[in-house]
Amino acid sequence: MIEALEERFSRNFEERGELGASLSVWRGGEEIVSLHQGWADPKREVPWKADTLAPVWSATKGPAAVAFLLALENAGLSPHDPVSKVWPELLAARESSLTFVQLLSHQAGLPALSPGNRPHLLSHGEVIAAMVRQKPFWTPGEGHGYHPRTIGYLLDEVVRRVTGGVPLGRYWNENLGTPLRIDFWIGDFPAHLLDRLAVMVPPKVQRPNEEEIPFYRALAQTDSLALAAFASPSGMRSLGEINQLEYLQAGLPAFGGIGSARALAKFYQILALDGAFDGVQVLPARVVRTARTLQTSGPDQTLLLPTAFTGGFKTDPLDTTGRKQRQLFGPSPSAFGQPGAGGSHAFADPEAGLSFAYVMNQMESGILPNRKSLDLVDLLYREA
């Protein structure tokens, strides 16, 4: 299996323009595959190593979701409690029965901020005020649409309210990342690790696949929800801006995380093994159960294709016969995870006891994972 994966992994560099990347696969609490190749910088001066760290964009949402669920659990709150219980000022919660788990599964109706109500994404207080007064784009709990940026602020504010003011990123770092030795940060990135940080390179060309074409057509329309969602809050219009430390240190739970493939695969291994690691239960059962349980499936009002979400993670939607409509997370219906813009990809498969992560720095276009990682996923299951 390892030889086949090595060959396919190397093909990304030889045929697909990969710059630097790592692959990590875990099973039974151990890393069974660890591959790395290429360069951590576009000048090709710094070799990519097994412990190279990279911004992973929306793959941050997985660790952020578990931090959110753990904060609720430690505060004595259920994922099915109403958001208004801790955030009564939020218009979307005040005028509906929006629950925490609906918030987690992109059902809040707040994927975007309206024009004129879009502060800069680093102006935290202003963004929270904008979220409070934003009218939902649909009735919360009655449909879903990917919240690419706004979900980070929504989850963060809840965590601050139930922990006495601790930001979600810091909560992750102090309660999960550091004690579990997971090489993943959401803000407060240590200065002594800067020499391990890869430089992200924006996509060279746009190559949307057929399923993504409706989204990209909408993205070209100035009044579309798709465009509004990826521009709310404002700022960071260029993908290359993710390399700026002001964004990496801000603790942005939706897309500001930094980690290695090994770290993400270890994180998902814990979820694949019912919240246990090294024989110790490190995550409460309800946190794991919520993370795994399907909450909504169907047309995505933001991405304009079928999507499905558990309590904080994506999973492959099923058709009317119960078959997967796509296999981003392998063949198992119970697998779940969260890809990131440009090509990072990570997931857990509880049925097989597997976890997978691919982290890279040469970004590709697309709202779904691309063949660089998906060919490795397909091969992993054929060879396993």
C-alpha positions in Angstrom: 0.0 0.0 0.0 2.7 2.5 1.0 4.6 2.0 -2.3 1.4 2.7 -4.3 0.7 5.8 -2.3 4.3 7.0 -2.7 4.0 6.6 -6.5 0.7 8.5 -6.6 1.9 11.2 -4.2 5.0 11.8 -6.3 2.9 12.1 -9.4 1.3 15.2 -8.0 4.8 16.9 -8.2 5.7 15.4 -11.6 2.5 15.9 -13.4 0.2 18.3 -11.5 2.5 21.2 -10.4 2.5 20.5 -6.7 5.1 22.6 -4.8 5.2 21.1 -1.3 2.9 18.7 0.4 2.5 16.1 3.2 0.3 13.0 3.5 -0.5 11.4 6.8 -2.8 8.4 7.4 -3.5 6.9 10.8 -5.2 3.6 11.9 -5.5 2.1 15.3 -4.0 5.1 17.0 -0.8 5.0 15.0 0.5 6.8 11.9 0.8 4.2 9.2 1.7 6.4 6.2 3.8 9.6 6.4 4.9 11.1 3.1 6.4 14.5 2.3 8.1 16.1 -0.7 8.8 19.4 -2.4 9.4 22.9 -1.1 7.9 25.1 1.6 8.4 28.3 -0.4 7.9 29.4 -4.1 11.6 30.1 -4.5 12.3 26.4 -3.8 14.9 27.2 -1.1 13.3 25.6 2.0 12.6 21.8 1.8 9.2 20.6 2.8 9.5 18.3 5.8 7.1 15.9 7.6 6.5 18.5 10.3 6.1 21.5 7.9 3.2 23.7 8.9 0.9 25.4 6.6 -2.3 27.6 6.6 -5.1 25.2 5.9 -8.0 27.6 5.3 -11.4 26.0 5.9 -9.8 22.7 7.2 -9.6 24.9 10.4 -13.4 24.4 10.8 -12.9 20.8 12.1 -10.8 21.6 15.1 -12.9 24.7 15.7 -16.1 22.7 15.8 -14.7 20.3 18.4 -13.4 23.2 20.5 -16.9 24.7 20.3 -18.6 21.4 21.3 -16.1 20.9 24.2 -16.8 24.5 25.5 -20.5 23.8 25.5 -20.0 20.5 27.2 -17.8 22.0 29.9 -20.4 24.8 30.4 -23.2 22.2 31.0 -25.0 23.0 27.8 -26.4 20.6 25.2 -25.8 21.0 21.5 -29.6 21.1 21.1 -30.0 24.1 23.5 -31.1 27.4 21.8 -28.4 29.8 20.9 -30.5 32.6 22.5 -29.8 31.0 25.9 -26.3 32.5 25.8 -26.6 35.1 23.0 -30.0 36.7 23.2 -29.0 39.8 21.2 -28.4 37.8 18.0 -31.3 38.6 15.8 -31.2 35.2 14.0 -31.4 33.4 17.4 -33.9 35.8 19.0 -36.5 35.4 16.3 -36.2 31.6 15.9 -35.4 28.4 17.8 -31.9 28.2 16.3 -29.9 25.7 18.3 -26.1 25.3 18.8 -25.9 22.3 16.5 -27.9 24.0 13.8 -25.4 26.9 14.1 -22.6 24.3 13.7 -24.2 22.7 10.6 -24.6 25.9 8.6 -28.3 26.2 9.1 -28.3 29.7 10.8 -29.2 31.6 7.6 -26.1 33.8 8.2 -23.6 32.8 5.5 -23.1 36.5 4.6 -23.5 40.0 5.7 -25.5 42.5 3.7 -23.8 45.3 1.7 -23.2 48.2 4.0 -22.9 45.8 7.0 -19.5 44.2 6.3 -16.7 45.4 8.6 -13.2 44.3 8.0 -12.6 40.7 9.2 -9.9 41.8 11.7 -12.3 44.3 13.3 -13.7 41.7 15.7 -16.1 43.8 17.7 -17.5 45.4 14.6 -18.0 42.1 13.0 -19.9 40.7 16.0 -22.1 43.8 16.0 -22.8 43.2 12.3 -23.7 39.6 13.0 -26.1 40.6 15.7 -28.1 42.9 13.5 -27.9 40.8 10.3 -31.3 39.5 9.1 -31.0 35.8 8.1 -31.1 34.9 4.5 -33.5 32.1 5.3 -35.4 30.9 8.3 -32.8 29.4 10.7 -33.1 25.7 10.9 -35.1 25.4 7.6 -32.4 24.8 5.1 -28.6 25.2 5.0 -25.9 27.0 3.1 -22.1 26.9 3.7 -21.0 29.8 6.0 -17.4 30.1 4.7 -16.3 33.0 6.9 -19.1 34.0 9.2 -19.4 30.7 11.0 -16.1 31.4 12.7 -17.4 34.6 14.3 -20.6 32.9 15.3 -18.9 30.0 17.0 -16.2 32.2 18.6 -18.8 34.5 20.2 -20.6 31.6 21.8 -17.4 30.2 23.1 -16.4 33.6 24.6 -19.8 33.8 26.3 -19.7 30.3 27.9 -16.1 30.5 29.0 -16.0 34.0 30.5 -14.3 35.6 27.5 -11.8 33.1 26.1 -11.6 33.2 22.3 -12.3 29.9 20.5 -8.8 29.8 19.0 -7.2 30.1 22.4 -9.6 27.6 23.8 -8.5 25.1 21.2 -4.8 25.8 21.7 -5.0 25.5 25.5 -7.6 22.7 25.9 -7.0 20.5 22.9 -4.0 21.3 20.7 -1.3 21.6 23.4 -2.4 18.9 25.8 -3.1 16.4 23.1 0.2 17.3 21.3 -1.6 18.2 18.1 0.6 20.4 16.0 -2.2 22.8 15.0 -2.9 26.4 16.0 -5.8 28.7 15.7 -4.2 32.1 16.4 -1.4 32.8 18.9 1.0 31.0 16.6 4.4 30.6 18.4 7.2 32.8 16.9 9.8 30.1 17.4 7.9 27.9 14.9 8.0 30.4 12.0 10.8 28.6 10.3 8.5 25.6 9.9 5.8 27.6 8.3 5.2 27.2 4.5 4.3 30.0 2.1 1.0 29.6 0.4 0.9 30.2 -3.4 -2.4 31.2 -5.0 -3.9 29.2 -7.9 -2.3 29.6 -11.3 -5.5 28.9 -13.3 -9.2 28.4 -12.7 -10.4 24.8 -13.4 -13.8 24.3 -11.9 -15.3 20.9 -12.4 -18.7 20.4 -13.9 -20.4 20.2 -10.5 -18.9 23.5 -9.4 -19.9 25.6 -12.5 -23.2 26.9 -11.1 -21.3 28.3 -8.1 -18.7 30.0 -10.2 -21.4 31.5 -12.4 -23.1 32.9 -9.3 -19.8 34.2 -8.1 -19.6 36.4 -11.1 -23.0 38.0 -10.2 -22.7 41.0 -8.0 -25.9 40.3 -6.1 -25.5 36.6 -5.5 -25.4 35.0 -2.1 -22.3 33.0 -3.2 -20.3 36.2 -3.7 -21.6 37.8 -0.6 -20.7 34.8 1.5 -17.1 34.7 0.4 -16.8 38.5 0.9 -18.3 38.6 4.4 -16.7 40.1 6.5 -14.7 42.2 4.1 -11.0 42.1 3.6 -8.5 39.4 2.5 -9.6 39.6 -1.1 -6.3 38.0 -2.3 -5.6 34.4 -1.3 -1.9 35.3 -0.9 -2.8 37.5 2.1 -3.1 34.4 4.2 0.7 34.5 4.5 0.5 37.7 6.5 1.0 37.2 10.2 -1.8 39.6 11.2 -4.2 37.1 9.8 -2.5 34.0 11.1 -2.3 35.4 14.6 -5.9 36.6 14.7 -7.4 33.3 15.7 -9.9 33.1 12.8 -11.8 29.8 13.5 -13.3 29.6 10.0 -10.1 29.7 8.0 -7.1 30.9 10.0 -5.6 27.6 11.3 -2.0 26.5 10.8 -1.0 22.8 11.1 0.7 19.8 9.6 -0.8 16.9 7.8 0.2 14.7 10.7 -1.6 17.0 13.2 -4.8 17.0 11.3 -4.7 13.2 10.8 -4.1 12.7 14.5 -7.0 15.0 15.3 -9.3 13.0 13.1 -7.9 9.7 14.4 -9.2 10.7 17.9 -12.6 11.2 16.4 -12.4 7.9 14.4 -11.6 6.1 17.7 -14.6 7.4 19.6 -12.7 10.2 21.3 -10.0 8.0 22.7 -6.2 8.1 22.3 -3.5 6.0 23.8 -6.2 4.2 25.9 -7.4 7.5 27.4 -10.8 9.0 26.7 -9.8 12.6 25.7 -13.1 13.8 24.2 -16.5 13.4 25.9 -18.9 10.9 24.2 -21.5 13.6 23.4 -18.9 15.7 21.6 -17.9 12.8 19.4 -21.5 11.7 18.8 -22.5 15.3 17.7 -19.5 15.6 15.4 -20.5 12.3 13.7 -24.3 12.7 13.5 -25.9 14.0 10.3 -27.8 17.2 10.9 -28.8 18.4 7.4 -28.5 17.3 3.8 -29.7 18.7 0.5 -29.3 21.8 -1.8 -26.7 24.2 -0.4 -27.9 27.7 -0.8 -24.4 29.1 -0.9 -22.4 26.5 -2.9 -25.3 25.6 -5.2 -24.7 21.9 -5.1 -25.8 19.1 -2.8 -24.0 19.1 0.6 -24.5 17.5 4.0 -23.3 18.5 7.4 -22.9 16.8 10.8 -22.4 18.8 13.9 -19.5 20.8 12.6 -18.2 18.7 9.7 -19.0 17.9 6.1 -20.0 14.5 5.0 -20.9 13.1 1.6 -24.5 13.6 0.6 -26.6 10.5 -0.3 -29.0 10.1 -3.2 -32.5 8.7 -2.8 -31.2 5.1 -2.9 -28.8 5.8 -0.1 -25.7 5.8 -2.3 -23.0 8.6 -2.0 -23.4 11.4 -4.6 -19.6 11.9 -4.3 -16.8 10.3 -2.4 -14.7 13.1 -0.9 -14.3 11.0 2.3 -14.0 7.5 1.0 -16.7 4.9 0.6 -18.0 4.8 4.2 -21.3 6.7 4.8 -20.1 7.4 8.3 -16.9 9.3 7.2 -16.8 13.0 7.8 -14.2 15.8 7.6 -13.5 19.3 6.3 -11.4 20.3 3.3 -9.7 23.6 2.9 -9.4 26.1 0.0 -6.8 25.3 -2.5 -6.5 21.5 -1.8 -5.9 20.7 1.9 -8.2 17.8 2.9 -8.7 15.8 6.1 -11.3 13.4 7.5 -12.2 10.5 9.8 -13.6 7.2 8.9 -14.9 5.6 12.1 -16.1 2.4 10.3 -12.5 1.7 9.1 -10.8 3.3 12.0 -8.9 5.4 9.5 -8.0 9.1 9.4 -6.5 11.0 6.5 -4.9 14.4 5.9 -3.2 16.1 2.9 -1.7 19.5 3.4 0.0 21.5 0.6 1.0 25.0 -0.4 0.4 25.3 -4.2 -3.3 26.1 -4.1 -5.8 25.0 -6.8 -9.1 26.5 -7.7 -12.4 24.8 -6.6 -14.8 24.5 -3.8 -14.3 20.8 -3.5 -11.1 18.8 -2.9 -9.2 18.2 -6.1 -7.6 15.1 -7.6 -4.3 15.6 -5.8 -5.8 14.4 -2.6 -8.8 12.5 -3.9 -6.7 10.1 -6.0 -4.8 9.3 -2.8 -8.1 8.7 -1.0 -9.3 6.4 -3.7 -6.0 4.5 -3.8 -5.9 4.2 0.0 -9.2 2.3 0.1 -8.4 0.1 -2.9 -5.1 -0.9 -1.2 -6.3 -1.1 2.4 
